[in-house]
Amino acid sequence: QAEARRRIDRGIEKARDEYAGQVGAIDAAWRDDGRRDVGFTVMGMPIQSEVELVPGEVVVKVTLPALAGMFAGQIRTGISQRIGGLLGVKPA
């Protein structure tokens, strides 16, 4: 899990650089229970997520505003591909 944490941290730093012009500040912090909260704003809409590392998998929960609901499938696919690439696995 330490390696997965390191890769997720690196991915968030990379996303901050890569998407700086498209999203607001990306706020991310590990909680005491081992989960990572990640939040940012896209086109004025707040996006909140939680990353949880459990043995053998990474669980990502994303809360989207109602206006972003029509893009939920694209957002899910993008997140799955990004995390899968960070961890060197194919997304489920």
Order of alpha helices (4+ residues) and beta strands (2+ residues): alpha-beta-beta-beta-beta-alpha
